[in-house]
Amino acid sequence: MSVKILHTADFHLGSSFEGLPPEKASERKEGQFGVLEEIVSLAGQHRVNAILISGDLFERPTVSPDITARVSKILSGTDIPVFISPGNHDYFHARSPYSVGAWPENVHIFRSPFIERFELENLVVYGAGFTDPNVYRPLLSGFHITPAITEGLPDKPSVMVLHGELNPTEPRYNPVSVYDIAASGLNYLALGHVHARTDPMRTGGTVYAYCGCPEGRGFDETGRKGCYLVEFDNEVKVRFLPLGGVQYLTLSVDISGSADPVSAIIGSLPDNSANGVFRIALKGEYPPQNLRISEISERITPHVYHAVVQDRTTLPRSIWEQAGEDTLCGLFLSILHEKLSNEGISDDMRNIVELAARYGYAALNGEEAPSL
C-alpha cells in the first residue's frame, strides 16, 4: 500500500474579511472552520498517513481561546497524525495558541527553529517553526538525510513541513534555497507562506511545492483554492484537491450597446457563481446617465455571494463628437478631449478625465449625475 500525506497551509483563521459587508464577513469567519473540517474529512477519505499544515494556521500570534478550542476539536476528530509548522503570522511564543490551548494527542507542533524528526509506521516527518515574526537564518540550511538505497522510493519516505520563502530578494521569512532543498535528501518538502499554489517542482531527488491557501480572503487571492494530496509509490505524485470555500474572482464585461447591463453581467458569470465574490469591471462605451451601479449591484445579488461593481466604461463617441461645438458643453469636452489625446497620459489620469467628462456633461445638460 502506498504512503500518502495531505499538504495544506495558510488558513489565517481569525481574519477580518474587511472587504465584505459585516454579515458576509461573519459568515466567512465561520466558514473557515468548515474548510478545515473539509480537509480533515478529505484526509480520512484518502486514508492519508499524515496531515501537514505548513504555517499561518492563525492570522495573528494571539487569537481568542474560542478559535483555538474549535481548531483543537476539529483536529481531534481524526486519528491521523497532524504536524504543524508555525509561520510568521502565528509564530510560537509564550502566549501563542500553540502554547495556551489543549491540543489533542494526534497533533504535533514544531515549537523550535531547529529541525525535529518524528518517525511514524510508514513515514518520517521533519519540521521546524517560527518563534519570531522574522526568521533570517535559513532553517533548512545544512540539513541533510541519507535516504535508503532502494529502487524507486524508500519504504519510509521522508517529508518536511516548513513555512518560508523560496529564493527571496529580502530574507525575512525563512529564506529557502533550491540548493538546500536539493541537498536535503527529502522525498517531499511541504511549503507554506505563498498563497498562490505552485505546480510541484523538483530539485535533486526532492519534490517541493506551495499548496496555496485553502480559501481566498481578498482579490489578491483569486481563483479555485484547495490542498495537495501527495502519494509516495514508485515516485512522488502530487494531486490538487479543490475545496468548497468561497472563491474571489475578477470579471470584465463589455456593455457597449447593451439595453440591460445586468443581463450582460449575468450571462458572463461562470458556473457556481453563487459561491463567488466578484469584482466586476464594466467596460465599453455607455451613456453615463443610463448607468446605475447601485441598482446593478442589487439586481445581481441573487446570482453571486457578493459583488463589487466598478464603472470602467468610456463616454460614447457621439458625446465626444460634441467637442468643439460653440457651446459651453462643447468647450468643456474639447479641453478634456485634448488631455486624452496626450500620448503620455497615465491610465489613472485617463480615468480621472473620463470621470470629469461624465459629471460635467451631466451637469451642463441638466441630467442626473452618473452613479458610482
Secondary structure in CASP SS format (residue, H / E / C, confidence):
PFRMAT SS
TARGET T0000
AUTHOR 0000-0000-0000
METHOD secondary structure of the structure
MODEL  1
M C 1.00
S C 1.00
V E 1.00
K E 1.00
I E 1.00
L E 1.00
H E 1.00
T E 1.00
A C 1.00
D C 1.00
F C 1.00
H C 1.00
L E 1.00
G C 1.00
S C 1.00
S C 1.00
F C 1.00
E C 1.00
G C 1.00
L C 1.00
P C 1.00
P H 1.00
E H 1.00
K H 1.00
A H 1.00
S H 1.00
E H 1.00
R H 1.00
K H 1.00
E H 1.00
G H 1.00
Q H 1.00
F H 1.00
G H 1.00
V H 1.00
L H 1.00
E H 1.00
E H 1.00
I H 1.00
V H 1.00
S H 1.00
L H 1.00
A H 1.00
G H 1.00
Q H 1.00
H C 1.00
R C 1.00
V C 1.00
N C 1.00
A E 1.00
I E 1.00
L E 1.00
I E 1.00
S C 1.00
G C 1.00
D C 1.00
L C 1.00
F E 1.00
E C 1.00
R C 1.00
P C 1.00
T C 1.00
V C 1.00
S C 1.00
P H 1.00
D H 1.00
I H 1.00
T H 1.00
A H 1.00
R H 1.00
V H 1.00
S H 1.00
K H 1.00
I H 1.00
L H 1.00
S C 1.00
G C 1.00
T C 1.00
D C 1.00
I C 1.00
P C 1.00
V E 1.00
F E 1.00
I E 1.00
S C 1.00
P C 1.00
G C 1.00
N C 1.00
H C 1.00
D C 1.00
Y C 1.00
F C 1.00
H C 1.00
A C 1.00
R C 1.00
S C 1.00
P H 1.00
Y H 1.00
S H 1.00
V H 1.00
G C 1.00
A C 1.00
W C 1.00
P C 1.00
E C 1.00
N C 1.00
V E 1.00
H E 1.00
I E 1.00
F C 1.00
R C 1.00
S C 1.00
P C 1.00
F C 1.00
I C 1.00
E E 1.00
R E 1.00
F E 1.00
E E 1.00
L C 1.00
E C 1.00
N C 1.00
L C 1.00
V E 1.00
V E 1.00
Y E 1.00
G E 1.00
A C 1.00
G C 1.00
F C 1.00
T C 1.00
D C 1.00
P C 1.00
N C 1.00
V E 1.00
Y C 1.00
R C 1.00
P C 1.00
L C 1.00
L C 1.00
S C 1.00
G C 1.00
F C 1.00
H C 1.00
I C 1.00
T C 1.00
P C 1.00
A C 1.00
I C 1.00
T C 1.00
E C 1.00
G C 1.00
L C 1.00
P C 1.00
D C 1.00
K C 1.00
P C 1.00
S E 1.00
V E 1.00
M E 1.00
V E 1.00
L E 1.00
H E 1.00
G C 1.00
E E 1.00
L E 1.00
N C 1.00
P C 1.00
T C 1.00
E C 1.00
P C 1.00
R C 1.00
Y E 1.00
N C 1.00
P E 1.00
V E 1.00
S C 1.00
V H 1.00
Y H 1.00
D H 1.00
I H 1.00
A H 1.00
A H 1.00
S H 1.00
G C 1.00
L C 1.00
N C 1.00
Y E 1.00
L E 1.00
A E 1.00
L E 1.00
G E 1.00
H C 1.00
V C 1.00
H C 1.00
A C 1.00
R C 1.00
T C 1.00
D C 1.00
P C 1.00
M E 1.00
R E 1.00
T E 1.00
G C 1.00
G C 1.00
T E 1.00
V E 1.00
Y E 1.00
A E 1.00
Y E 1.00
C C 1.00
G C 1.00
C C 1.00
P C 1.00
E C 1.00
G C 1.00
R C 1.00
G C 1.00
F C 1.00
D C 1.00
E C 1.00
T E 1.00
G C 1.00
R C 1.00
K C 1.00
G E 1.00
C E 1.00
Y E 1.00
L E 1.00
V E 1.00
E E 1.00
F E 1.00
D C 1.00
N C 1.00
E C 1.00
V E 1.00
K E 1.00
V E 1.00
R E 1.00
F E 1.00
L E 1.00
P E 1.00
L C 1.00
G C 1.00
G C 1.00
V C 1.00
Q E 1.00
Y E 1.00
L E 1.00
T E 1.00
L E 1.00
S E 1.00
V E 1.00
D E 1.00
I C 1.00
S C 1.00
G C 1.00
S C 1.00
A C 1.00
D C 1.00
P H 1.00
V H 1.00
S H 1.00
A H 1.00
I H 1.00
I H 1.00
G H 1.00
S H 1.00
L C 1.00
P C 1.00
D C 1.00
N C 1.00
S H 1.00
A H 1.00
N H 1.00
G E 1.00
V E 1.00
F E 1.00
R E 1.00
I E 1.00
A E 1.00
L E 1.00
K E 1.00
G C 1.00
E E 1.00
Y C 1.00
P C 1.00
P H 1.00
Q H 1.00
N H 1.00
L C 1.00
R C 1.00
I H 1.00
S H 1.00
E H 1.00
I H 1.00
S H 1.00
E H 1.00
R H 1.00
I H 1.00
T H 1.00
P H 1.00
H H 1.00
V C 1.00
Y C 1.00
H E 1.00
A E 1.00
V E 1.00
V E 1.00
Q E 1.00
D E 1.00
R C 1.00
T C 1.00
T E 1.00
L C 1.00
P C 1.00
R H 1.00
S H 1.00
I H 1.00
W H 1.00
E C 1.00
Q C 1.00
A C 1.00
G C 1.00
E C 1.00
D C 1.00
T C 1.00
L H 1.00
C H 1.00
G H 1.00
L H 1.00
F H 1.00
L H 1.00
S H 1.00
I H 1.00
L H 1.00
H H 1.00
E H 1.00
K H 1.00
L H 1.00
S C 1.00
N C 1.00
E C 1.00
G C 1.00
I C 1.00
S C 1.00
D H 1.00
D H 1.00
M H 1.00
R H 1.00
N H 1.00
I H 1.00
V H 1.00
E H 1.00
L H 1.00
A H 1.00
A H 1.00
R H 1.00
Y H 1.00
G H 1.00
Y H 1.00
A H 1.00
A H 1.00
L H 1.00
N C 1.00
G C 1.00
E C 1.00
E C 1.00
A C 1.00
P C 1.00
S C 1.00
L C 1.00
END
